[in-house]
Amino acid sequence: MQNEKTEAVSGWLKRYQGVERTEDRLTPTAQTADVFCAASATASIDAAFEREPSQFFALLHALAPDELKK
């Protein structure tokens, strides 16, 4: 990384994340963040909020008691 970029990244981390990193610690931090972002994106693919609303309502209908179904 260039010095300007490392200063900008360090400033952002300190201001918004409360994390202080020296230039030599920025690369491992970025690598960890990259792995975490990829893992969370993969895990959220099958989450209920990523599906179509019609699938969600179909699930609610299936779980509803018979007296509430029309």
N, C-alpha and C positions, 0 to 999 in steps of 0.2 A: 504494500500500500504506500501511497505517497503521504508525505507528512501532513499536507492539507486535509486529506481524507481521514487520516487517523485522528487528527484534532477534531474534525467535525463529528466523527463517530463517537469519540470519547466524550465530547460535549453533550451529544444526544443521550448517550447511555447515562451520564451523570444527572442530566436535567430531568429526563422522563422516566428512567428506570431506577434511579438512585444507586447505580452501580459505577464504581470507579475502576477503570482498566488502563493500564499502561500500554504502550504501543506493542510490546512483545506479548501481551495477553489478549489482544483484540482478535487475532486469528483463531485461537482455540474457542473463544466466546462465539465468534461468527459460525464456526463449524458446528458447535453444539446447537446454536439457534437454528441452523439449517436442517439438522437432523430432526429436531423437535418439530419444526414446521411441517416437514415432510410426513412425519409420523402422525401428527394431528390431522393433516389433510386426508391421509389414508383412512384414519379411524372415523372421520366424520362423514365419509361417503355413504355409509349405510345408516346414518342417523335418521330418525323419524322426521326431523325438520328439513331434511334434504329431499324428501319425497314429495310427490304431487299431493295437493290437498285432497283430491278425491280418494287416494289410498288411505289417508289419515281418517277421513270420514267413514270409509268402509270399515276400517278397524274399530272405530267407535261404535258403529252400528252392530258389528259382530259381538262386541263386548257388552252391549246394552241388554238389560233384562227384557224378556219376551213381551211383557206388558207395555213397554215403551216403544217397541218396534211397530211400524205401520205397514 
